[in-house]
Amino acid sequence: AQTVTQSQPEMSVQEAETVTLSCTYDTSENNYYLFWYKQPPSRQMILVIRQEAYKQQNATENRFSVNFQKAAKSFSLKISDSQLGDTAMYFCAFMKRHGSSNTGKLIFGQGTTLQVKP
Amino acid sequence: DVKVTQSSRYLVKRTGEKVFLECVQDMDHENMFWYRQDPGLGLRLIYFSYDVKMKEKGDIPEGYSVSREKKERFSLILESASTNQTSMYLCATQGHYEQYFGPGTRLTVT
């Protein structure tokens, strides 16, 4: 069975600085996706970034980037130039891939609450 | 714009009541999911559905059932609510890669 672990329950960062959220996972699968989702206070969960395991290049989306270490089963999220609107709970998630499709079943970590301070 | 709605944001029910949580999507997605979210545990999958009238148990199905009579609607049923089912319940649909979430229902069972 797959597991996802986020070992930092809470983090804080000053506005405009950089912060890294950690995530490790355990799987025997070779074909899968990894995700970071963001859940702002009292608002809906949204996708931040996606990484496909067969791609060596780390995914980036504007100020958000990942450090994907497949052998180490590590998937950290770096937020550059932090903004007040980045304050949220962040979840790391794993999805197994079957052939050309995916299972749709996400395995989530425990979450990290990030506070961006002015 | 993608839209997933849930029938209630907050709900308070008594122990033993039958509870219905409704989720509606307007994206014509086949896969829909129900999760519960608890502090320190993240999100855990209760049930999912990959087509009308098709359902499959997730990781924590005990005490829950689901119904999917129409593609756009996926209901979670608590047959006899208990205090340990007090939680945040999130519905989601599956795009090609991404899951789209509803706003959540915070259920309190007293």
Contacts between the chains, C-beta under 8 A, distances in Angstrom:
chain1	res1	chain2	res2	distance
A	4	B	42	7.7
A	6	B	42	7.8
A	9	B	40	7.3
A	33	B	97	6.4
A	35	B	98	7.9
A	43	B	103	7.5
A	44	B	4	7.9
A	44	B	101	5.3
A	44	B	102	6.8
A	44	B	103	5.2
A	44	B	104	7.5
A	45	B	90	6.9
A	45	B	92	7.9
A	45	B	101	4.1
A	46	B	101	7.5
A	47	B	98	4.8
A	47	B	99	7.5
A	50	B	97	5.8
A	50	B	98	7.2
A	91	B	42	6.1
A	91	B	43	6.8
A	95	B	97	8.0
A	102	B	97	6.9
A	104	B	31	4.6
A	104	B	33	7.4
A	104	B	48	7.0
A	104	B	50	7.5
A	104	B	94	4.2
A	104	B	99	7.4
A	105	B	33	7.9
A	105	B	45	6.3
A	105	B	48	6.8
A	105	B	58	7.5
A	106	B	33	7.9
A	106	B	43	7.5
A	106	B	45	7.4
A	106	B	99	6.2
A	108	B	35	7.9
A	108	B	42	4.0
A	108	B	43	4.3
A	108	B	44	7.5
A	109	B	42	5.4
A	110	B	40	5.7
A	110	B	41	6.3
A	110	B	42	4.6
A	111	B	42	5.3
